[in-house]
Amino acid sequence: MQKKSLDHDKRPWGEFQVIDCGDGFQVKRIIVLPGKRLSLQSHKFRKEHWVVSSGEAEVEINNKISKLTIAESIDIPLGAIHRLSNKSKSKLIIIEIQFGSYLGEDDIIRYEDDFNRT
């Protein structure tokens, strides 16, 4: 993977910032606003590891729900259908580590989305 500039992107659910990247990995800081959630999605080329750094996360992986708080983490296997939600009244911040042969934003297959994205 070619080294790229570190991205910062606003989304309808919050924002993310790429804080490091290299050959086969990328690290993001993700902020999910209160009451928001990311799309129900999967990836063909990457797996992910999420660590909660602030707030409370609800994580759905292949129809199983887990709740995580500060310093807890979870693995998202390659191809798993997953979603990250913030059902609290404060911001959720997670560190996401992606591993894979391709880490572009267009490796998102959306099954359900609160913001009608495809």
Residue, then its C-alpha position, 0 to 999 in steps of 0.5 A: m500500500q502506498k503511503k498516503s496523507l492522513d485523512h480527516d472526514k466528517r460523516p453524518w454520524g460523526e467524524f474520523q481521522v486517519i492517525d497512522c497508516g502503512d503497508g497493510f494497516q491503517v489506524k483511525r480515531i472515530i468519533v460517533l455522536p450521541g444517538k448515532r450509528l454507522s451503517l450495517q456493513s461488511h468489508k471484502f478486503r479488511k478486518e478491524h480491531w476496535v478499542v473504546s477510548s471514551g464513552e460506551a459502544e454497542v457493537e453488532i457483529n453477525n447479529k450478536i450484540s456486545k456492549l463495550t466501555i473504556a479500554e475494552s476491545i473487539d475484533i471484526p473478522l473479514g467479511a463479518i456484517h457489523r455496526l457501531s452504535n452510540k446509544s448514550k448522551s455523550k460522544l463515543i471515541i474508538i480507535e480502529i485498527q484496520f488490517g488488509s490488502y486494501l484499506g480504501e473507503d470504497d471497501i464498504i458494502r452497506y446493508e442498512d444505513d440511517f442516512n440513505r448512503t449506498 
